[in-house]
């Protein structure tokens, strides 16, 4: 199914960030919902694509970095390890 008119990056960004955060925090892994690690890999891939896309306003990259930093700071040891392994290692590999 195609969305008409297409979502703007801003509309997609807001939705996707909320969805990923739900997956990170609840780690649901149910029908159609990503597990925590799958969501982390999805974020890493999306961040990398945005980083290389000159059409993406750099403010979104700054917001993504701040968002991940805040999640990392408030997370427990296991959550921090998830971010390190499933997100940072994926982005920097």
ChimeraX attribute file (.defattr): number of C-alpha atoms within 10 A of each C-alpha:
attribute: neighborCount
match mode: 1-to-1
recipient: residues
	/A:1	3
	/A:2	5
	/A:3	6
	/A:4	6
	/A:5	6
	/A:6	9
	/A:7	10
	/A:8	8
	/A:9	13
	/A:10	12
	/A:11	10
	/A:12	11
	/A:13	14
	/A:14	10
	/A:15	11
	/A:16	14
	/A:17	14
	/A:18	11
	/A:19	14
	/A:20	21
	/A:21	18
	/A:22	17
	/A:23	20
	/A:24	21
	/A:25	13
	/A:26	11
	/A:27	17
	/A:28	14
	/A:29	14
	/A:30	8
	/A:31	6
	/A:32	7
	/A:33	15
	/A:34	20
	/A:35	19
	/A:36	23
	/A:37	18
	/A:38	18
	/A:39	22
	/A:40	24
	/A:41	21
	/A:42	17
	/A:43	22
	/A:44	20
	/A:45	15
	/A:46	13
	/A:47	18
	/A:48	15
	/A:49	12
	/A:50	16
	/A:51	15
	/A:52	9
	/A:53	11
	/A:54	9
	/A:55	9
	/A:56	14
	/A:57	13
	/A:58	13
	/A:59	9
	/A:60	16
	/A:61	15
	/A:62	10
	/A:63	11
	/A:64	16
	/A:65	12
	/A:66	12
	/A:67	13
	/A:68	15
	/A:69	13
	/A:70	11
	/A:71	16
	/A:72	17
	/A:73	10
	/A:74	10
	/A:75	15
	/A:76	11
	/A:77	9
	/A:78	9
	/A:79	17
	/A:80	15
	/A:81	14
	/A:82	18
	/A:83	23
	/A:84	15
	/A:85	15
	/A:86	20
	/A:87	22
	/A:88	16
	/A:89	12
	/A:90	17
	/A:91	16
	/A:92	8
	/A:93	5
